[in-house]
């Protein structure tokens, strides 16, 4: 018994280490999972009539056309919905003429009987890389680039660009090719913090966009957070804020 006090600091330190590890694992929840098998579009859906605009090509998800004008925005959308997560993917835009624009939707929903989606978008285009756009809702950029010069320098105009998107409760953080681009906290408590992931080809040009290395790691859910459940995406897209 006389030696127990001398062991207490070591025991307490061990408890803290184990507790910290458990907390870290709890926060991670799970390992990153691939959302694309490289061979098929399993786990994704395309709007009726837009099937010819999406395909598997050279081990990537490819959207758009190099020979035909893309008439309007088109999206391929994950079957599964996500709330808190870390999303990573790479994309490359090949333009022929006209608009050269793409993006990655998240915490988003399709608007019924329409080609559009409503929700957050990591934008992908000249002068827009690294920015956070609110598609079909506030219809504007939200948040400020943390370092515009650094983001511009990181862009690979003709190569693969990697997005990392981290959503934790109302906080959204984004990185472009490893460079922090946005750290945004949603102040509107009515905006849903869950939804689908969507890969976009912007209308108005002749172009293809390829996506690969798409992974998502789900994090712990935020209890009581606003959800798309019970909301009409069409009405949300028309509501003034």
Protein Blocks (a to p, Z undefined) as FASTA:
>chain_A
ZZmmmmmmmmmmmmmmmmmmmmmmmmnopacddfbehlacghiacdehilmmgcceehia
cedjfkbccfbacddddfbdcfbdcdddddddddfbhjddddddehiacdehiabdcddd
ddddehkgoiacdehilopaedjdfblmlmmmmpcfklccddddddehjbccddeehiaf
bdcddfblkbccbdcddddddehiacddddehiacddddddehiacfehpafklmmmpcZ
Z
